[in-house]
Each structure stands twice: as C-alpha cells, then as structure tokens.
Amino acid sequence: MQKDSRIYIAGHRGLVGSAILENLRSRGYGNLITRTHSELDLTVESAVSEFFEIEKPEYVFLAAAKVGGIVANNDYRADFIYENLMIQNHVIHQSFRNKVRKLMFLGSTCIYPKNAPQPMKEEYLLTDVLEYTNEPYAIAKIAGIKMCESYNLQYGTNFISVMPTNLYGPQDNFDLKNSHVLPALIRKIHLGKALAERNWDVIRRDLNIRPVASVTGKNSNSEILEVLSQHGISSSSRSDSAVSVEIWGTGKAMREFLWSQDMADACVFIMENLDFEDILARHEDEESKKNQVRNTHINIGTGEDITIKDLAFLIREIVDAPVNFYFNSEKPDGTLKKLTDPSKLHNLGWQHQVKLEQGIRKVYNWYSKEPAGEQALNV
C-alpha cells in the first residue's frame, strides 16, 4: 500500500475498524474511505455496488460485522448468520468486480471446532463440530474465509483472511446482554463498585451513556436497582454495601485476549508485507498446493490465556471494587479452552506488545472517563 492509496475501512466505528483506522492514520495513510451504517448499509447489494463503482477503493479492510457475546449469539441466531453473510458476500464480490488490489477479511477464532486441540492451529478448521451457541456466526465467518480463498484460486484475486482472538479495547460493546465477556465484566464490576459505594452519580452517568432496557440515569433508584438486578448486579437486603456480580458459567473456561490496537497493528503489518501468493508458497506439499488449497487464513493472537474466574478477579483488583462474585453454573461456559497458535504470524516477524493487565487498565481508564475516554488512553 502507498500512503495515498485509496483504502476503505468497512466498520470503522466498531472495536476492530476504529483501531485499524487509527493505526493507518498513525502510519501516514491519508486517503482513507469510511461510511457509517446510515450512509451505507452493507447488507443491501445495490448500495454496496454503487459505492464501489463510485469510490473505487484500491485496498479494503472488511471489519464490519454483527458481533456479540454468548447470549446474543445464541438468542439471535438468524440475525447473526444472515447479516454477516450479506455483509461479507457483498463487499468481497464487489471488491472482485471493481478490481480491488488487496482485501483483508477479519473473522474470529470461533471458526474452530468446539473440541479442537490446543493451541488451535489454522489447519484445525472444519475438522469437527462447532460450539453450538455461536455456530451461525462461525459458519458465516467460515464462508467468508472460503469465499476469499475461492475467489483467489478462480480469479487470481489477492484476498487475505485473518482470525483474531477475543479482542478488547476502546469503542468496545459494553452492553450488559450482548457484549463479550471482558467488556461485560468491566461494566458489571464498575457498576457494582458504584452500587456498593452508593455513588448514584456514577451509576446515572453510566446509564445515560448506555441505557439498559430503556432505563437511563433519569429513572428512579428503584427502577435502576431492578434493571441492574436483572443483569446480575445486586445488593444484599441485609447490607447496602454487600454487592454481588453474577458471572455466567463455572469460571473455569479459559480465554485469550488481545488488545485491539495490537490487532490493528498486526492487520496493517500483514497488508503491507504479505500477498496471497506468499501464503500459497508456504504450503510445503506441492500436491496440496495444486489440488487442495486449504487453511490459508492467519491467526492473530497472543498464545496466552486466562480463566474467566481469574479474569474477573483481575478486573476487580484494577477497578478496586468491593464486590462478590456469583458464578452461575446453570448457565453455559461455552468452549472450555480457546487458545490460538499464532506461530504463523510470529514467523512473519510480528508480536503483540500490550499485556492483559496493562490493557485492562487502559480500557477501564477509557471507559470510566468516557466521553473524554480517547484522551485517557494516552495517560
């Protein structure tokens, strides 16, 4: 990519896309193309076609997606498979039609089988059944990988797929029902601390920024307490200061987390240094290169994980919250272990920089100071 190349970042307001946009700007790329959802609905084929014909991007980062945690994935199964398929089908196909020089498709490590060997290598794709709760989302992402791979093989395009592990950082989704585990825990523990301290200003400010089930800071104390309790944040009737935070599952499940800005750095690094032909050249078996090209995607991760229980205690320490935890074992854990093998990326010369504790402190600093959160990242 050249500094004046026309680069389209699909999903630039989300956790992934915003980090990529910031990284590109920091590297001096100045011809960046963005559209909000209201300006361009990527699920509408005619709108995407018109956009590509007018803008003619040379490079595309496909970071737009419908995402959520275990509850959202399980409850909105049709929405997750339909919307993600439509978004990626339209953007990938129009990139082919308009001769985009390189596209990067961002997926997720939930593409791997529920009981995949650990750590998960790229070649474990499609070797066993998926985790049921996020199966529709995972199938959509697998389809995106195969779409990029197939267009490359049939039409000679230069489309690269990367599979980031669980991400966290500024601009994350902190919805108490639909977010991923780390931002959900940060918000629950943040609100639990405020409830234990009876700091209603903090609680009301939080709900004004992100209402919960239509409840904002303007609602009464009793209405706020009721909605917080519905989402697992409650105070004991015996003591106002005894606050319990519910966590789904046993706490034994292990997860890997990557700072979103590290992920963005890896994505831009790959776009600057790797083509699909380079990936093909790394396949050792000549016969498989010729007849059965598979698993050309690249994991992006740290290769390190932590239990949900230890994650909760780490966040509680960072937030300095006097709360207790209730691990609800009647709720699903999801896959018990999901650790990537990022050795393919490491062999290209890239390593992550931000350790988990440091990253949580940074994102909590951002979250607790929002909307002045962007400045907090530099503190």
N, C-alpha and C positions, 0 to 999 in steps of 0.2 A: 504494500500500500504506500502511496505517496501522500505527503502532507496535505495536498489539495485534492486528493481523491474524493469522489462523491460516495459517502458512507452512510447507509441507512441503518439506524438502530431501532428495530421493532420492539416496542415495550420499554421505551426509555424512562418511564416514570416508575417502574417497578424496582424491586430489590436488585435484580440482575442487570436490567437495562440501564438503570441510573448509574450503577457502578462502572459499567462499560463506557458509558458516555463521559463520565468524569475522567476515566483513565485515558481515553482518546484525547480529550482536551488537554490533559496534563502533558501529553506527548507531542502536542503541537498540531494535531489534526484539526483543520479549521472548516472543512466543508461537510459538516455533519447534518444529516437529514432526520427529522423526527416528526411524528404525528401523534397526537393524543387519540384516545379511543373515540371521542366525539368528532374528531376531524377525519378519522379513517377507521372504519370497522373492518378488521381483518377477516371476519367470518363472512363478509359479503364479497363474492368473487368479482363482480363488476367494478366495485370500488377499488379493490386491490389492483386489478388490471389497469384501470385508468391511472392510478397513482404511479405505477411502474412505467407506463408509457410516457408520462409527463416528466417525472423526476429522473429516470434513467440512472439509478444508483449503480456504482461500479462494484461496491462491496456491501454485504448485508450481514448484520448480526441479528439472528432470529431469536430474540429473548422474550417475545410476547407469548404468554400462556395463561391459561386458567389454572391457578395453583391453590393449594390449601393443605391442611393437616389431615390427620386420620379421620376426624369426624366429617369434615367437608367431603373428602374423597369417597367415603362410604355412603353418605346421605345423598350426594348429588352426582351419582354415577353417570347418568345420561349426559348431564351438562359437561362433565369433565371429558368424556370421550368425544362428544360431538364438537364442542368448541375448540378443543386442541387440534383435532383432525382438520377442521375447517381452516384454522389459522395457518397451520404449517403447510397444508396442501396448497393453499392459495399463494403464500409467499414463496415457497420453493418452486412451484410451477411457473409463476411469473418471473422469478429470477432466471429460470431457464429460458423462457420466451424472450426476455429482454437482455440476454447475454451478460448477466452479472459475472464479473471475473472471479469472485470467490464469495461463498456464503458459509456462515457458521451457524449450525443448528444446535441449540442448547437443550439438552434433555435432563435426565435425572437418574440417579443410581437405583431408583425403584424399578428400573427396567430389568434388574437381575432377579433370578429365582428366589423364592422365599427361603429356601434352604441351600443357597449357593455356598460352596466352600469359601472360607475366609482366609485372607482378604480377597475381595472379588476382582478377578481379572476380566479383561474385556472379552475373552473367549468363553466366559460362562453364560453369555447371553443365549436365551432360548434353549437352555439345557434342562429346564424343569419348570414346574408351575410357579406362578407369581403369587405374592401376598394378596389375599382376596380383597382387603379393604381399599387398596389403591390400584387394583387390576385395570379398570378402564383407563385411568391416567397413564399407567405404564404401557398399556397396549398402544395408546396414541403415540407415545414417545418412541416406542419400538418402530412403529410405522414411519415416523419421521426419519429415524436412522436408515431404514431400508429404502425410503424414498430418495434420500440423498445418495446413498450407495448405488441405487439402481440408475438414477439419472447420470451419475458419474460413469458407470460402466456402459450404458447405452449411448449416451450423448456426449461423453467427454467433458462434462461439467467439472467444476472444482468446488464441490460442496463438502464441508468437513463437519462431523458431529462430535460434540464433546458432552460428557456426562459429569456434571459437577455433583459432589456430595451435598449433604444438607448445608444450606447457606444461612448466614445471618449477617445483619448489618443495618446501616441507616436505610430508611424507606421500606423496611420490612412490614409485613402484615401482622398487626398486633391484635386482631380480632379474637375475642375470647372463645369463639366457637370454631372459626375456620382457619386459624393460623397454625403454623408449625410449632413444634414443642418448645424450642428455645425462646422465641419471642412471646409465646403464650405464658411461659413460666416467668419471664421478666415482668410482664404486665401483672400477672396474678400476685406475684410477690411484692411488687411495687404498691399495688392497691391494698394488699394485706398489711403491709407496713403502715400505710396511711390510716387504715381502719384501726389497727392496734393503737396507734398514737392519737386517734380521733382527730386526724387532720383533714377536716372536711374540705378545706380549700384545695388541697392536692387531689382529693377524690373528684371533686366537681370539675376541676380543670381537666383532669384526665377524661372524664365522661363528655365534656364539651368538645374535646378534640376527637374522641372516638366513642360515640354513643353506643350503648349496649341494649339491644332490643328496644330501640326508640327511647331509652332512658338517658337523659343528659344531666348535667350539673344543675339544671333548673328544677328537677324533680325533688320531691320531699325526701328527707332522710330515710323514712320507712320504705319508700319505693326504691331508693338506691340500694338499701340493705337487702331487699328482696331480690333484685336482679343480680347483685353480687353473689348472694347465696345460691341462686340458680346455676351460677357458673363456678361454684366450688370455692367461694371466698366468704367465710362466715365467722362471726364472733360467737363465743360461748355465752349462753344465757347466764352462766354463773359469774363470768368476769368479762367486762368490756374489753380488757386488754388481751384476752386469750383468743387469738385468731388462727383459724385452720384454713389451709390451702389444699384443695383436692388435686391429686395428680392421677391421671388415668394409668392403669396397669400396676404391675408389681414394683416398678422402678428398676428391674433387673435388665431390661432391654438396653443394648449399647448402641450409641450413635456417634457418628463422626461429624464434625462441624468445621466449616471453612468460612473465614471472614470474606464477605462479599467483594471487597476491594482486592483481595488476593486472587479471587476467582476471576475478576475482570482483568487483572494483570496477566493471568495465565491465558485468557482468551485472546487478548491482543498480541501476546507473545506468539501464540500458535498462528494467528492470522498473518503475522509479519514473517514467520520463519518456516511454515510448513504448507505444502500443497498435497492434494490427494495422491498424486503420483509418488510423492515421498513416502506416504503411508503404504502404498502398494509395494514399493521397493523393499520395505522392511519385512514383508511376508517371506519367510525363508523357503517354504515349499513351492517350487516353481509350478507344480501341477495345480496346487490350490490357487495360486495367483491366476492361472489360466482359466480354470473351470469353476472354482468355488470360492469366490472372494467374500469373506465374511468378517465381521468384528473389526471394522476399520475405524470405529469410534475411539475416543481417547478419554480415559477417566481423569477428572480433576479433583484431587483431594489431598488430605494430609497424611493418610496412612495411620492416624491415631484416633482412638475412640474413648468414650466415657459412658458409664451407666447413667440412665435418666435420674436415678437416685442421687448419684454424686454430682450430677449437673445441677439438680435442684439445690443441694446444699452449697455448692459453689456460688450460685446466683444469690442465695440468701445471705451468704457472707459478704458478697460485693455490695448488695443493696442495703446491708445492715438492718435486716428486717426481723423483728421479734415474732415470727410466725411458726406454727407447727405444720407438719405435712401429714396428709392422709392419702396413702397410696391405695386407690380403689382397684383391688384385684379382680373385681367383677367386670371391669372394663378391659378392652384388648390392649396387649402390649405392642401389637404389630410384630414385624420381624424382630427376633431377639438380637440379632447382630447384623449390622450392615457396614462393613468396613471396606473401603476401596483399596485396590492396589494401584497406586499412581506411578509405578516404576516406568511405564512407557513415557509419561510426561517428564519424569525426573531425568530420564536418559537423554531427553532433548535439551536439558540444561535449566529447567525451571523448578524452583522450590517455593513453598509458601513461607511467609515471613511473620504473620501475626499469630501468636499462640492464643489458645482458647481463653484463658483468664484475662489476658490483655484485651482481647476482642470484646469480651462481655463487658468489661469496664468501659470501653469506648462506646459501645452501642447503648449501654444504660445511661451514660452521660448524655448521649444524643437524645435518647427517649425522654429522660426526665426534664430536659431543658427545652424540648420542642415547643413552639416552632422555631426557637433560636438554636435548634439542635445541630445544624450544619457547622456553626462556629465552634460548637463544643468538641467536634471531632479533632480539632487542631490543638486542644488544650493538653 
